[in-house]
Amino acid sequence: MLQDILILLVGLVIGLVVGFFAARHFMQKYLKQNPPINEEMIKTLMMQMGRKPNQKQINQMMKSMSKYQ
């Protein structure tokens, strides 16, 4: 009885550790493939839409984007 509980707890701990490192690996891989948006991306996006952004507009966009991350 005690041995069964111990095996269950050890298995749970091992599963949590493996799950943590797997999630961390996949998250790092995702961020490497899809980097977070930066000022240069916002500037390029606005220029593609036909607008010449100034630094104030870029800062406003960065501030609004950081609210959703």
C-alpha positions in Angstrom: 0.0 0.0 0.0 2.7 2.5 1.0 4.9 1.4 -1.9 2.0 2.1 -4.3 1.5 5.6 -3.0 5.3 6.3 -3.1 5.5 5.1 -6.8 2.5 7.3 -7.7 4.1 10.3 -6.1 7.5 9.7 -7.7 5.8 9.3 -11.1 3.9 12.5 -10.6 7.0 14.5 -9.7 8.9 13.0 -12.7 6.0 13.9 -15.0 5.9 17.4 -13.7 9.6 17.9 -14.2 9.6 16.4 -17.7 6.5 18.5 -18.6 8.0 21.7 -17.4 11.2 21.2 -19.4 9.2 20.1 -22.5 7.0 23.2 -22.3 10.0 25.4 -21.8 11.7 23.9 -24.9 8.6 24.3 -27.1 8.1 27.9 -25.9 11.7 28.9 -26.6 11.4 27.3 -30.1 8.2 29.2 -30.7 9.7 32.5 -29.7 12.7 31.9 -31.8 10.5 31.2 -34.9 8.1 34.0 -34.1 9.9 36.8 -32.2 7.9 39.4 -30.3 7.1 42.6 -32.1 9.6 45.4 -31.8 9.8 49.0 -32.9 11.3 48.2 -36.3 8.4 45.8 -37.1 5.8 48.5 -36.2 7.6 51.1 -38.3 7.8 48.7 -41.3 4.1 47.8 -40.9 3.0 51.4 -40.8 5.1 52.3 -43.8 3.6 49.4 -45.7 0.2 50.8 -44.9 1.3 54.1 -46.4 1.9 56.1 -43.2 5.1 57.7 -42.2 5.2 57.1 -38.4 6.9 59.3 -35.9 8.5 58.2 -32.7 5.5 59.1 -30.6 3.2 56.9 -32.7 5.6 54.0 -32.5 5.9 54.4 -28.7 2.1 54.4 -28.4 1.8 51.2 -30.5 4.5 49.6 -28.3 2.7 50.6 -25.2 -0.6 49.2 -26.5 1.0 46.0 -27.6 2.6 45.4 -24.3 -0.8 45.5 -22.6 -1.8 42.3 -24.5 1.4 40.3 -23.8 
